[in-house]
Amino acid sequence: MINRRTLGKALGLGAGGAVAATLAGPSGPAHASAATGQRAATASAPAAGPRGHTAFPPLKKVRAGLLEIGYAEVGPAHGAPVICLHGWPYDIHSFVDVAPLLAAEGHRVIVPYLRGHGATRFVSSRTFRNGQQSAIALDVIALMDALGLEKAVLAGFDWGARTADVIAALWPERCKALVSVGGYLVINRETNLQPLAPATERAWWYQYYFSTERGRLAMEDKAKRHDLTRLVWDTVSPTWDFDDATFERTAAAFENPDYAAIVIHNYRWRLSLAEGERRYEPYEKRLAARPVITVPTVTLDAERDPFTVPGDGSAYRDRFAGPYDHRTLKGIGHNVPQEAPGAFARAVMDAICL
């Protein structure tokens, strides 16, 4: 098990790297769920669940490893913890309706801003702005240590699903259960060098754009960044009828001073166009072997997400060796927790019961 001393060594920190500072409190409506057993359950858009929340209680902050992490917390302080992890180009508001549903079931729901997003800041200006997968996963481990959480349910999509997958694969003792949108998203950079089908490559247009100097400049320009991320929302969630205010609430998180650097490094690192850091090499070597995940897991595929691979989860089924269930969400796009909060919250509750 990775402990604080081991984590500190990995991050290049000395002792005393985690001191909490709090600000806020609980909330939430209700939702109930039952455990399912086998895979291939299918949910549809009407099961999306209640929507309507626009904000969390006042954020909290905690010193955790290399970061001061800003996070939302909903639910009883002594409830079983669930950590919800957002993707790109999104933020904690992806879980603004999910969190109250889980809180009403007695869970302590923690929704952090990932590095480079929202209220999360690097402690040191000298720290390399690194977006590689193991660095982000270790941020979450550091957050858990700072909050005194030995184990939590991890649930996420996009970057958040990958981060949860990495933790479940490398540190299963810290993961009570897993909900992963898109299945097994651990990156193998050697495999990533191989071309995909043209239609799939087209959906990744921004990844290749970010590999250019034009893409970097666009991400550093507030107006261009705003329009680019809005275009991604429109194209990867074609059935989601969100309004301008919903996007703007999230877009505020992109004003973080490290946002462009983290995003550009993340996508360039995936394609081996940017190097990672030596401190993370042992973790990346283990991840390159595609380690099997053994914790109880529910995987979700969104039918209208252009990144959902065909086969109803069959492409990654062999990467999950523990209790397991798979669902396809019909009519739903990429931002699953915000488009279908009821189905996402149900998957969390069911994963716990597997």
MOHUVEN-V6384 format. One record per run of one state. SS is the DSSP state (H for helix, E for strand, L for the rest). FROM is the first residue (numbers start at 0). LEN is the number of residues. Records with the same first field share a line. If there is no record, write none. Layout:
# MOHUVEN-V6384
SS: FROM-LEN  FROM-LEN
This chain:
# MOHUVEN-V6384
L: 0-3  11-8  21-19  48-11  64-2  74-5  85-6  95-2  104-2  112-8  122-10  146-5  156-2  170-1  181-7  192-5  203-1  209-3  220-1  236-7  255-3  270-7  288-4  293-2  302-14  320-3  330-5  339-1  353-1
H: 3-8  44-4  91-4  97-7  132-14  158-12  171-3  188-4  197-6  204-5  212-8  221-15  243-12  258-12  277-11  316-3  335-4  340-13
E: 19-2  40-4  59-5  66-8  79-6  106-6  120-2  151-5  174-7  292-1  295-7  319-1  323-7
